[in-house]
């Protein structure tokens, strides 16, 4: 399993795009199997920060990816934003 440290909507979108392409899928292929429109997938892959979380998590699962959250043991690291 490969782990990727995602720190921005743009990085998440790029990772999702790469996975979709690795699977040989188009955005239209995803639209055909999920109730989300082409605009959603385009916005997600382009790192639009307002992409809906529920839809984003569903898209992640559809591509065979997992979303995990971990915490830092360093209190200073936890206070950093961005």
DSSP file (Angstrom, degrees, kcal/mol; ACC not computed):
  #  RESIDUE AA STRUCTURE BP1 BP2  ACC     N-H-->O    O-->H-N    N-H-->O    O-->H-N    TCO  KAPPA ALPHA  PHI   PSI    X-CA   Y-CA   Z-CA
    1    1 A X              0   0    0      0, 0.0     2,-0.4     0, 0.0     0, 0.0   0.000 360.0 360.0 360.0 132.8    0.0    0.0    0.0
    2    2 A X        -     0   0    0      2,-0.0     2,-0.4     0, 0.0     0, 0.0  -0.814 360.0-153.1 -96.4 133.9    1.3    3.4   -1.0
    3    3 A X        -     0   0    0     -2,-0.4     2,-0.4     2,-0.0     0, 0.0  -0.895   8.0-166.8-108.3 138.7    0.6    6.3    1.4
    4    4 A X        -     0   0    0     -2,-0.4     2,-0.9     2,-0.0    -2,-0.0  -0.987  18.4-136.8-126.2 131.6    0.4    9.9    0.2
    5    5 A X        -     0   0    0     -2,-0.4     2,-0.6     2,-0.0    -2,-0.0  -0.787  23.3-162.1 -89.2 107.0    0.5   13.0    2.4
    6    6 A X        +     0   0    0     -2,-0.9     3,-0.1     1,-0.1    -2,-0.0  -0.803  21.6 164.5 -95.4 122.3   -2.2   15.3    1.1
    7    7 A X        +     0   0    0     -2,-0.6     2,-0.3     1,-0.1    -1,-0.1   0.364  60.7  27.9-119.2   4.0   -1.9   18.9    2.2
    8    8 A X  S  > S-     0   0    0      1,-0.1     4,-2.1     0, 0.0     5,-0.2  -0.990  76.6-110.3-157.8 159.5   -4.2   20.7   -0.2
    9    9 A X  H  > S+     0   0    0     -2,-0.3     4,-2.6     1,-0.2    38,-0.3   0.865 119.4  56.0 -59.8 -34.6   -7.3   20.3   -2.4
   10   10 A X  H  > S+     0   0    0     37,-0.3     4,-2.4     2,-0.2    -1,-0.2   0.907 106.5  48.4 -64.7 -41.9   -5.0   20.6   -5.4
   11   11 A X  H  > S+     0   0    0      2,-0.2     4,-2.1     1,-0.2    -1,-0.2   0.892 112.3  49.3 -65.9 -39.4   -2.8   17.7   -4.2
   12   12 A X  H  X S+     0   0    0     -4,-2.1     4,-2.5     2,-0.2    -2,-0.2   0.940 111.4  49.3 -63.4 -46.9   -5.9   15.5   -3.5
   13   13 A X  H  X S+     0   0    0     -4,-2.6     4,-2.7     1,-0.2    -2,-0.2   0.901 110.5  50.1 -59.4 -42.8   -7.3   16.3   -7.0
   14   14 A X  H  X S+     0   0    0     -4,-2.4     4,-2.6     2,-0.2    -1,-0.2   0.902 111.0  49.1 -64.0 -41.1   -4.1   15.4   -8.7
   15   15 A X  H  X S+     0   0    0     -4,-2.1     4,-2.2     2,-0.2    -2,-0.2   0.909 112.3  47.9 -65.1 -41.8   -3.9   12.1   -6.8
   16   16 A X  H  X S+     0   0    0     -4,-2.5     4,-2.5     2,-0.2    -2,-0.2   0.918 112.2  49.7 -64.5 -43.8   -7.5   11.3   -7.7
   17   17 A X  H  X S+     0   0    0     -4,-2.7     4,-2.5     1,-0.2     5,-0.2   0.929 110.5  50.1 -60.2 -45.9   -6.8   12.2  -11.4
   18   18 A X  H  X S+     0   0    0     -4,-2.6     4,-2.4     1,-0.2    -1,-0.2   0.906 111.6  48.4 -60.1 -42.6   -3.7   10.0  -11.5
   19   19 A X  H  X S+     0   0    0     -4,-2.2     4,-2.0     2,-0.2    -1,-0.2   0.921 110.4  50.9 -64.5 -44.2   -5.6    7.1  -10.0
   20   20 A X  H  <>S+     0   0    0     -4,-2.5     5,-2.4     1,-0.2     4,-0.3   0.930 113.2  45.5 -59.3 -45.5   -8.4    7.5  -12.5
   21   21 A X  H ><5S+     0   0    0     -4,-2.5     3,-1.3     1,-0.2    -1,-0.2   0.876 108.4  56.3 -67.7 -37.3   -6.0    7.5  -15.4
   22   22 A X  H 3<5S+     0   0    0     -4,-2.4    -1,-0.2     1,-0.3    -2,-0.2   0.871 107.1  50.6 -59.9 -36.3   -4.0    4.6  -14.0
   23   23 A X  T 3<5S-     0   0    0     -4,-2.0    -1,-0.3    -5,-0.2    -2,-0.2   0.510 117.3-117.8 -79.1  -4.7   -7.3    2.6  -14.0
   24   24 A X  T < 5 +     0   0    0     -3,-1.3     2,-0.3    -4,-0.3    -3,-0.2   0.788  67.4 139.6  74.4  27.8   -7.9    3.7  -17.7
   25   25 A X      < -     0   0    0     -5,-2.4    -1,-0.2    -6,-0.2     2,-0.2  -0.744  42.8-145.6-105.8 151.1  -11.1    5.6  -16.8
   26   26 A X     >  -     0   0    0     -2,-0.3     4,-1.4     1,-0.1     5,-0.1  -0.651  33.0-109.0-100.4 167.0  -12.4    8.9  -18.1
   27   27 A X  H  > S+     0   0    0     -2,-0.2     4,-2.1     1,-0.2     5,-0.2   0.886 122.7  57.1 -61.3 -36.6  -14.4   11.3  -16.0
   28   28 A X  H  > S+     0   0    0      1,-0.2     4,-2.0     2,-0.2    -1,-0.2   0.875  99.7  58.2 -63.3 -36.3  -17.4   10.3  -18.2
   29   29 A X  H  > S+     0   0    0      1,-0.2     4,-0.6     2,-0.2    -1,-0.2   0.906 107.7  47.2 -57.6 -41.1  -16.8    6.7  -17.1
   30   30 A X  H >X S+     0   0    0     -4,-1.4     4,-1.1     1,-0.2     3,-1.0   0.898 108.6  53.8 -68.0 -40.3  -17.2    7.8  -13.5
   31   31 A X  H 3< S+     0   0    0     -4,-2.1     3,-0.4     1,-0.2    -1,-0.2   0.869 103.3  58.8 -59.9 -35.8  -20.3    9.8  -14.3
   32   32 A X  H 3< S+     0   0    0     -4,-2.0    -1,-0.2     1,-0.2    -2,-0.2   0.706 114.8  34.0 -69.2 -19.7  -21.8    6.7  -15.9
   33   33 A X  H << S+     0   0    0     -3,-1.0     2,-0.3    -4,-0.6    -1,-0.2   0.427 117.3  51.0-115.8  -0.6  -21.6    4.7  -12.6
   34   34 A X  S  < S-     0   0    0     -4,-1.1     2,-0.5    -3,-0.4    -1,-0.1  -0.964  81.1-117.9-137.0 153.7  -22.2    7.4  -10.0
   35   35 A X  S    S+     0   0    0     -2,-0.3     2,-0.4    -3,-0.1    -4,-0.1  -0.002  80.6 105.1 -82.6  33.8  -24.9   10.0   -9.5
   36   36 A X        -     0   0    0     -2,-0.5    -2,-0.2    -6,-0.2    -3,-0.1  -0.895  67.7-121.5-114.9 145.8  -22.4   12.9   -9.8
   37   37 A X     >  -     0   0    0     -2,-0.4     4,-1.5     1,-0.1     3,-0.4  -0.285  25.4-106.4 -82.0 167.7  -22.1   15.2  -12.7
   38   38 A X  H  > S+     0   0    0      1,-0.2     4,-2.4     2,-0.2     5,-0.2   0.839 117.9  61.2 -60.2 -35.3  -19.1   15.8  -14.9
   39   39 A X  H  > S+     0   0    0      1,-0.2     4,-2.8     2,-0.2    -1,-0.2   0.895 101.3  53.2 -61.1 -39.9  -18.7   19.3  -13.3
   40   40 A X  H  > S+     0   0    0     -3,-0.4     4,-2.8     2,-0.2    -1,-0.2   0.952 110.9  45.1 -60.2 -49.8  -18.1   17.7   -9.9
   41   41 A X  H  X S+     0   0    0     -4,-1.5     4,-2.6     1,-0.2     5,-0.2   0.895 113.9  50.0 -63.2 -39.2  -15.3   15.4  -11.1
   42   42 A X  H  X S+     0   0    0     -4,-2.4     4,-1.6     2,-0.2    -1,-0.2   0.942 112.9  46.0 -62.9 -47.7  -13.7   18.2  -13.0
   43   43 A X  H  <>S+     0   0    0     -4,-2.8     5,-2.7    -5,-0.2    -2,-0.2   0.909 113.3  50.5 -61.3 -42.7  -13.8   20.5  -10.0
   44   44 A X  H ><5S+     0   0    0     -4,-2.8     3,-1.5     1,-0.2    -2,-0.2   0.944 111.9  45.5 -61.7 -49.6  -12.5   17.7   -7.7
   45   45 A X  H 3<5S+     0   0    0     -4,-2.6    -1,-0.2     1,-0.3    -2,-0.2   0.746 110.4  55.3 -68.8 -22.6   -9.6   16.9   -9.9
   46   46 A X  T 3<5S-     0   0    0     -4,-1.6    -1,-0.3    -5,-0.2    -2,-0.2   0.366 117.7-111.9 -91.3   5.5   -8.8   20.6  -10.3
   47   47 A X  T < 5 +     0   0    0     -3,-1.5     2,-0.4   -38,-0.3   -37,-0.3   0.739  48.0 175.7  77.3  23.8   -8.6   21.0   -6.6
   48   48 A X    > < -     0   0    0     -5,-2.7     3,-1.5   -39,-0.2    -1,-0.2  -0.500  25.5-145.4 -64.8 121.7  -11.6   23.2   -6.1
   49   49 A X  T 3  S+     0   0    0     -2,-0.4    -1,-0.2     1,-0.3    -5,-0.0   0.566  90.6  63.8 -69.7  -9.6  -11.8   23.6   -2.3
   50   50 A X  T 3   +     0   0    0     -7,-0.1    -1,-0.3     2,-0.1     3,-0.1   0.310  67.1 133.0 -99.5   9.9  -15.6   23.6   -2.3
   51   51 A X    <   -     0   0    0     -3,-1.5     2,-0.1    -8,-0.1   -11,-0.0  -0.387  69.7-101.0 -59.5 135.3  -16.1   20.1   -3.6
   52   52 A X     >  -     0   0    0      1,-0.1     4,-2.4    -2,-0.1     5,-0.2  -0.362  23.6-139.1 -64.9 132.8  -18.6   18.3   -1.3
   53   53 A X  H  > S+     0   0    0      1,-0.2     4,-2.9     2,-0.2     5,-0.2   0.906  99.3  52.0 -61.1 -46.0  -17.0   16.0    1.2
   54   54 A X  H  > S+     0   0    0      1,-0.2     4,-1.9     2,-0.2    -1,-0.2   0.916 113.5  44.0 -59.7 -44.3  -19.6   13.2    0.9
   55   55 A X  H  > S+     0   0    0      2,-0.2     4,-2.6     1,-0.2    -1,-0.2   0.886 112.5  53.5 -67.2 -38.7  -19.2   13.1   -2.9
   56   56 A X  H  X S+     0   0    0     -4,-2.4     4,-2.4     1,-0.2    -2,-0.2   0.931 109.3  47.6 -61.9 -46.0  -15.4   13.3   -2.6
   57   57 A X  H  X S+     0   0    0     -4,-2.9     4,-2.2     1,-0.2    -1,-0.2   0.881 111.5  51.2 -63.3 -38.1  -15.3   10.4   -0.2
   58   58 A X  H  X S+     0   0    0     -4,-1.9     4,-2.5    -5,-0.2    -2,-0.2   0.914 109.9  49.4 -65.0 -42.2  -17.6    8.4   -2.5
   59   59 A X  H  X S+     0   0    0     -4,-2.6     4,-1.4     2,-0.2    -2,-0.2   0.900 109.1  53.0 -63.5 -40.4  -15.3    9.2   -5.5
   60   60 A X  H  <>S+     0   0    0     -4,-2.4     5,-2.4     1,-0.2     3,-0.3   0.934 111.6  45.5 -59.6 -46.9  -12.3    8.1   -3.5
   61   61 A X  H ><5S+     0   0    0     -4,-2.2     3,-1.9     1,-0.2    -2,-0.2   0.894 107.5  57.7 -64.9 -40.0  -13.9    4.8   -2.7
   62   62 A X  H 3<5S+     0   0    0     -4,-2.5    -1,-0.2     1,-0.3    -2,-0.2   0.816 105.8  51.0 -60.5 -30.1  -15.1    4.2   -6.3
   63   63 A X  T 3<5S-     0   0    0     -4,-1.4    -1,-0.3    -3,-0.3    -2,-0.2   0.329 121.3-107.6 -90.8   7.3  -11.4    4.5   -7.4
   64   64 A X  T < 5S+     0   0    0     -3,-1.9     2,-0.2     1,-0.3    -3,-0.2   0.753  76.7 133.4  74.8  23.5  -10.3    1.9   -4.8
   65   65 A X      < -     0   0    0     -5,-2.4     2,-0.4    -6,-0.2    -1,-0.3  -0.642  46.7-139.0-101.3 162.1   -8.6    4.5   -2.7
   66   66 A X        -     0   0    0     -2,-0.2     2,-0.6    -3,-0.1    -9,-0.0  -0.939   4.2-145.5-120.4 146.2   -8.8    4.9    1.1
   67   67 A X        +     0   0    0     -2,-0.4     2,-0.3   -10,-0.1   -10,-0.0  -0.956  26.2 174.4-110.9 119.1   -9.1    8.1    3.1
   68   68 A X        -     0   0    0     -2,-0.6     2,-0.4     2,-0.0    -2,-0.0  -0.926  18.9-154.0-125.5 150.5   -7.3    8.1    6.4
   69   69 A X        -     0   0    0     -2,-0.3     2,-0.3     2,-0.0    -2,-0.0  -0.982  14.7-179.8-121.7 134.7   -6.6   10.7    9.0
   70   70 A X        -     0   0    0     -2,-0.4     2,-0.3     0, 0.0    -2,-0.0  -0.933  17.2-135.2-129.6 157.2   -3.7   10.6   11.4
   71   71 A X        -     0   0    0     -2,-0.3     2,-0.3     2,-0.0     7,-0.0  -0.828  15.6-122.0-113.9 152.2   -2.7   12.9   14.1
   72   72 A X        -     0   0    0     -2,-0.3     6,-0.1     2,-0.1     0, 0.0  -0.678   5.9-147.6 -88.1 142.7    0.7   14.3   15.0
   73   73 A X  S    S+     0   0    0     -2,-0.3     2,-0.7     4,-0.0    -1,-0.1   0.542  79.0  92.0 -82.8  -7.0    2.1   13.7   18.5
   74   74 A X     >  -     0   0    0      1,-0.2     4,-1.8     2,-0.0     3,-0.4  -0.796  66.2-156.3 -92.2 113.4    3.9   17.1   18.3
   75   75 A X  H  > S+     0   0    0     -2,-0.7     4,-0.9     1,-0.2    -1,-0.2   0.831  94.6  54.9 -58.6 -32.3    1.6   19.8   19.7
   76   76 A X  H  > S+     0   0    0      1,-0.2     4,-0.6     2,-0.2     3,-0.5   0.893 106.7  50.3 -67.7 -38.7    3.5   22.5   17.6
   77   77 A X  H >4 S+     0   0    0     -3,-0.4     3,-0.9     1,-0.2    -2,-0.2   0.878 105.5  57.3 -65.7 -37.7    2.7   20.5   14.5
   78   78 A X  H 3< S+     0   0    0     -4,-1.8    -1,-0.2     1,-0.2    -2,-0.2   0.757 103.5  54.1 -65.7 -24.6   -1.0   20.3   15.4
   79   79 A X  H 3< S+     0   0    0     -4,-0.9    -1,-0.2    -3,-0.5    -2,-0.2   0.644  85.3 103.5 -85.6 -15.3   -1.2   24.1   15.6
   80   80 A X    <<  -     0   0    0     -3,-0.9     2,-0.5    -4,-0.6    -3,-0.0  -0.394  58.8-152.2 -70.0 143.3    0.2   24.7   12.1
   81   81 A X              0   0    0      1,-0.1    -2,-0.1    -2,-0.1    -3,-0.0  -0.974 360.0 360.0-118.9 126.7   -2.3   25.6    9.5
   82   82 A X              0   0    0     -2,-0.5    -1,-0.1   -75,-0.0    -2,-0.0   0.458 360.0 360.0  88.2 360.0   -1.7   24.8    5.8
